[in-house]
Amino acid sequence: MLKIINLITNNYFLNQKLQVTSFEKPIRRLTDTWRGNTQKGRRILDEVHTTSNISNFHNFLFLRDLRAEGSLKARSTARTFVNNWIEEKHNLISKIYDVTAISSRIIVWSFSYTWFAESGERNFQKKLLNSIAFQAKYLELKLEKSNDSLERIIIIKGIIIAKSILYEEIKNINHLIELIDIELQFLVNKDGGHVTRSPVLQIQLLRHLIEIRSVIAVLKNIDTENLHTCTIKMGEFCRSFQMPNENLAWFNGGSIVSKDLIKQTLDRVGYKNKIFHIAEETGFCRISNQDIVLMADIGTKKNLKKQNKAGLFSFEFYYKKQKIISNLGDVINSNTINAHNSLASSAAHSTLSIDDRNNIDLSGNRKTETLNLEIGKAIEGDLIDITHSGYELIFGVHHRRRIYLSKNKGEIRGQDDIINCKNIGSIPKKANIRFHLHPEINLIKVRNGSILLKHKKGFIWKMIADNKNIEIQESIMFFPSGPQKCQQIIITLKLENIRSNKIESCNWAFELQN
């Protein structure tokens, strides 16, 4: 009983704080930055009889799908959904009024106003504008209490867009832009990469900035130089992370970002951005020749509070538009801890692991440092030379990997060294060097120990190594559409004598067959 009384009381006083003046019509017409999905819009019209069938209904992102469908029925359905939502007496301290939901509603309603609201009755338009003003005022209260950088940017975005449609002048607009600039210092590295190294968060933040920039463009006398520079830099990073097949590289969740989302985002950045050779602060390197693109996780000099994956020194490479070597990907919306941990392990990446231990401790208890990083560019090709300390505390060894990409030939050469650095910890038994192959590749082991990689497109690569302890195993690669069977090559490097030998090495190569 007491909880109900508190709920009613809190909602009453919040409502009093959030009273706004009445609005008759919008000051500006805003253009939406993003497209919806026509098929999803049709599905909503054909199948949905209750709002509970629409995913994340209270965010109203589905309005874009109805707009993409484009019929008069879609427009009237959008008005009905919005009107019914406004008429309901929602709990102001529920999840329906968290900052993401509020900001999302404000943005989609404002951007779609000319499509669905202008053809509605005058009373509906006033009701809609007043709700936008009410929710924007709520965001201003939430901004005062928020300490999270991304959350503050989302809040500010909602406030700016709401005020752009409601007011001729936004009195505190410059202050809001300054706050965004401050928060971006905590979220974006100097090379344009997200501080978490997550491509998913990279794209999400970039899209927030693009939306803000699109609205600021219609206002006057606002200094957005820092915002614009950061947007371009993040766009450059994303374009560098985009591979020849137009998807992102499969590091730290990159596999779950849809191709359409990537295209829409990069198109809206508005520049044909530069491609980085090395993004040292975020920890990735991209090298290429005329037909081959190779992306490698080179790690970071700073220790992150939370690691996405233990894929240090893993790499992927593409021949023309076909992926050859890959990491295993991610399961979309998986709440299963075992599935997440398995796909975050070193074994799920095309890299080296020792005694089935991850090269990065995902719990953060064991620190991994990149001890050496050299990227060489020459006429003959590109060389990546990196060393990490991930196994120092448990085995007393370092891992050094060198990858060479020929500039003029279809050839990638690599060398993995396990180097004894301290006689501490247990003596490791073996290192496994894994190469996960795309499902469209069939592996054929030849008598001399080499392995042929036959692609469905008809071309063939050959893998060779100076260590003959090589086997082919079945595996599973996780695409957004679901899991697919694939194969992996595993080279086993014995390490029982690492203390006396000081170093154990394996040379390997992939060569295109003409």
N, C-alpha and C positions, 0 to 999 in steps of 0.2 A: 504493500500500500504506500509506504514511504517513497519507494522508487518511482511509482507512478506520479505522486505529488511533485517530486523533484523534477521529473521529466516535463510535466506540464508547466511548472514554474520556470524552468530554464528556457523552454521554448517561448514562453510568454515574454520574458525580459529580452531574449534575443530578437524577437519580432519587433519589439519596441525600439531597439537600437538600430534596426535595419530598415526603418521606415524611409521611403524615398518619395520624391515628388513625382507627379504623373507626367508621362511622356506621350505625345500625340503621334509623332512620326520620327523615323530615323533621320539623323543629320547627314549621314553618308551611306552610300551603297558600297559594300565590301565584296570583293571577289574571292571565292574560295581557292585556296592553294592546291587542294588535293581532289582527285577524282574518286568517285565511288565505283562499286562493282555492279554492273547491270544485272547479272544473273542472281546475285544476292538480293537485289531490289525486287526482282520478279518473284523470288522465293518468298519474300516477306508478304507480298500481295496475295500470293496463291495459297500459302500455308498457314500464316499466322492469324490466329483468332484471339490470342491473349498476349499481352506484353511479356509474359514470363518466358515465351518461346524465343524472344530476341536476346541474343547474348549481350551482356553489359548494357541493357536497355537504358539505364539512367544516365549513361554517358552520351547517348543520342548520336553516336557515330554512324548508326545505320541510316540516318537521314541522307547521307551522301550516296548510299546505295539506292535509296528511293529516287533521289534526284537523277542518278545515272539512268534509272529505268525510264524516267521522263514523262510518264503518262499523267493525265488529269487525275486518275485514281490515285497514283503515287503522291501527288501534291495534296489532295484532300486527306489521304491517310496520314501524311506527315502533320497536317494541321490538327487532325483529331488526336494523334498521339501527344503532341505538344500541349494542346489545350487541356486534355484530360490530366496530364502530369501537373500542370500549373494549378488546376482546380483541386488536386488532392492535397491534403494537409500532411505534408511529410515532416518527420522528426528532424529538426535542424541539427541535432547532434548525432545523427546516424551516418552510416557510410555513404548514403545518398548525397550527403553534403560534405564529403571529404574534398580536398582541394582539386584533385585530379578530375573528379566527376563534375564539380562546379565549373571549372575552367573549360572542360570539354563541352558542356552544354552551352555555355556562353559563346564559345568559338563557333560551334556548328550552327547554332541558331542565328548568330550574327552573319556568318558567311553565306548561309542559305536563305536569309530573310527575303531577298528579292524573288527567290524561286517559289517559296511556299506561303509566305506571310502576306505579301502585298496583294495577292488575289483573295485574301480572306476578309472577313468583316472588320470594320474599323475597331469595334470593341475587342476583337481578338488581337489585333495589332498592338493596341494600347496595353493589353494584358501581357503580351509577350515582351514588349519593351520594358515594362515595369518589373517583370520577373528578372530580366537581364540586369537591370539596375540594382535590384534587391540582392542578387547573387554576387554582383561585383562588389557591393558594399561589404558583404560577408567575407569576400576574399581579402579586402583591406584589413579587416580585423584579424584574419588568419595570418596575413603577412607580418603583423607585429609580433606574433608568437613563434613563427617558424624559424628554425635554425639550420634547416637542411638546404643546401645550395640548389639542388635540382628542384625541390619543392617550391622554393622562392621564385625561381624562374617561371615555373608553371603558373604560380599565383599571379605574378606580374604580367605574364602573357594574357591571362584572362582579364585582368583589370584594364590593360591597354586596349584590347579589342573591344571590350564593352564600352569604354569611354569614347572610343573612336566612332561608334555607331550612335552614341547618345548625345555627345557634346561637340560643339564647334571647336572649343579649345580645351586641351587637357592641361590643367594648371601645373601638375607635378610630373609631367612626362619626362623631363630631363633627369629628374631625380630617379625615376623608375629605371631609365636606361643606364644610369650610373650604377644602380644596384645590380643590374644584370651583368655589367662589365666586371664588377667585383666578384660575383659568384662564379663567373666563367673562369677566373683565375684558379679556382679550386677544382674545376671539372675538366679542364682541357690543358693538355701538355703543349709546349711550344711548337712541337712538330704537327699539331692538329689532332693528335690522338686523344681519345678519352682516357682519363687517369686510371680507369679500371681495366683498360685494354680490351673491353668488350665491344665487338662490332654492333651488337644489338643496342647497347646504350649510346654508342656513337651515332647511329642512325636516328634514334629517338631524340637525342639532344639537338642534332642538326635540324631535324624537322621542327622542333620548337623555335629555333632561331630563325628559320625560313619563314614561319608564320608571323613572327614578330616583325621581321624585316618587311614583309609584304604589306603590313598595315602601316608601319612607320613611313613607308614610301609615299602614302597619300597625304601625310601630314606635312607641316612646313617648319623650317628653321629648327631642326632637331639634329644634334650631333650624334651620328651612329657609326663613326669611323671604326671604333673598336669592335662593335657588334658585327659590322660588315667584314672586317679583317678576319675575325674569328670564324665567321660562317664560311668564308672562302677557304681558310686553312683547313677546317674540318672537312669541307668538300673535297679538297685535294687529297686528304688522307683517305676518305671513302673511295675516291676514284682509284687511288693506288691499291686499295684493298679489293677492288673489283677485278675479277679475273677475266680471261678471254671469253668464257662462256656467259659472262654478264652477271654471274653470281658473285658473292663475296667469298674470299678464302675461308676455309673451314677451321678457323682458330677461335676458341673461346665463344662459341655459339654463332659464328658467322653463317653456318649452314641453314639456320632457321629464318633468316631474313629473305623474304620473297623477292624474286627478280623484278616484279612490277613496282614494289616499294622502293627498291634501289633506284630504278629508272626514274620514277616520279621525283624522288628526292634530289638526285644529281641534276636532272633537267631544271629543277627550280633553283639550284645554286646559281645557274646563269653563266657559268664560265667553263670552258674546256680546261680543266685544272691541270697543273703539273703533276707528274707521277714521281713519288719519292723513290730514291735509291735506297736510302736508309732512314728510318724513323727511330733514332737511337733512344730517345727518351721513353717512347711507348714500347719499343722493343721489337720491331719488325724490319726485315730487309727484303727488298724486291730486286731481283736481277733478271735480265732478259736478253735474248738475241732476236733475230728476225722471226723465228717460229716458236721459241720456247719462253715461257714465263715461269720463274721459280720464286716462291714466297717462303721465307723462313722465319720462325720465332727465335729471335736472338736474345730474348730475355732483357731485363732492365737492371740498371745499376742500383736502383732503390728497391727495398723490400716492400711489397704491397701488404696491406693489412689482410686482404682476402684475395686469394689466387683463384682465377677462373678454372684453369686446367694445369695439369703437370705435363705440358707438351713442349717443354724447353728443348730447343734445337731441332724440333720437328720441322718438316718442310713439305710443301706440295709443289708439283710442277705440271704444267700444261704444254701439250704440243699442239700448236695452232689453237683450235677452240676445244680440244678434248683434254679432259683431266686424266693424268696417268697415275701419279702418286697422290694419295690423299690421307687426311685424318678421317676418323670414323663418323664424325658428325654428332648430332644431338637428337634427343627425343623431344618433340614439341609438347609443352605443357605437361611434362612428366613430374609427378610428385613422389615418384619412387626413388628413395635415397640410393638404393643399390644401382639403379640404372644411371643415375647422375654420376655416382662415384666411378662406375666402370668406364663411362665415356669421358670422364675427366682424368683418367689414369694415363701414365706414360705409355702403357701398352696399347692404348687406343689411338696413338699418334705414330707417325712415321719418324721415329727417333730411337734412341738407345735407352734401355733400362737395365739395371743390375739387380739380379736375384728377385725379380718381380717387385722391386721397390720403386716408387715414384721418384723422379728426379727433383720434384718440388713437393714438399710436404703441404698438402692442401689445408691442414689444420693450423699451419703457421708455427708449429713448435720447432721445426728444423728449418733453419735459414739456408737459402740458396743464393749465391752471388755469382754474377757474371764476372769472371776474373780477367778475361782477355777478350777483346773484340777488335778485329781488324777486317776492314772491307777494302779489297784492292780492285781497282779498275785498270785494265790494260788493253792493248790492241788485240791480244790473243783471247782474252776472256775476263771473267770476273771471279774473284776468290773471296769466300767468306771463311774466316778463321776465328773460332770462338771456343772459350773454355769456361766451364762452370764448376762450382764447388758443392753441388747438391749431395754428393755421396761421401764428402770428406768426414763428417762426424760418425757415420755408421760403418764405413769401410776404409777410410783413410786414403781415398783416391779422388782424382779429378777426371772429368770427361772433356776431351777436346775433339771438336768436329771441324773438319775442313770440307767445303763444297766448292767445286770449280765448275763453272759453266763456260764452255767454249763459245767464242763469239761467232765463229764461222761454220761450225759443225754441229750436228745433232749429238751432243756428247755432254754428259754430266758425270763428273768424277768426285768421289768422296773418300775421306779417311776418318775413321774413328779411333781415337787413342784413349786407353785407360791408363792413367799415370799414377803411380804410387807417390803420395806426397807425405804421408805420416803413417807410422806403424801403430795406428789406433783402430779401435773397433774390431769387428770380426773380419776374417779373410773372405772376400766374396768368391762365389763359385763360378758364376758365368754372367756375361752380358748378352742380352738379346737385341739385335739391330733389326727393327721391323720396317717393312715397306708395305703399306696397305694399297692395294691396286683397285682402281675403279671397276665396278661390275661389268663394264663393257670390254674388259680385258681378260683374255684367257691365257693361263700360264702353261708353258711346256718346258719341262726340264730336259736338257740335252746331256748326252753321255759325258761330255767333258766338264760337266758341272755348271755350265752357264744356263740361264733361263731365258726363254723367249717370251716376250710380252706381245701377244697378238691381239690387236684391237679390231672391233667389229667393222671399223671403217676401212680395214685392209692393211694399214701400216703396221710395222713390227719394230719393237725395241728389243735389245738384248741386254740382260743384266749379267755382269761378271764380278767375281770377287776372288781375292787371293786366299780366302778362308773357304775351304770346301765343305764345312759343316753347315750346309744350307738345306732348308726344307720349305715346302709349300704347304700352307694350311688354309682351311676354309675359314671364312670370317663373315661378318655382317656389317654393312654400311647403312647409316641411318639418314635417309633423305626426308624432306618435308612431307613427301607423299607416302612415306613408310619405309620399313627396312628392306634392304635388298642383299642377296647373297653376293659375296665377293671373295677374293683370295688375298693372302698376304705371303710375303717372302720373309723368312726369319733366318738371319745369320747368327749362329751361336759362337761367342768368343769365350774360351775358357780362361778363368782368372785365378785358379788355385795357386799359381806360382807368381802372382803379381808382386809379392814382397821381394822375391829374389831377382825377378826379371826387370823390375821397376816400371816396365811399360809393356802393354799388350796392344797390338794394332790390327786393324782390318781395313784393307783398301777395297773399294767397290766402285762400280761404274754402270751407267746406263748409256747404251749406244744405239742410235737410230740405224736401222738396216735399210740400205738402198735396194 
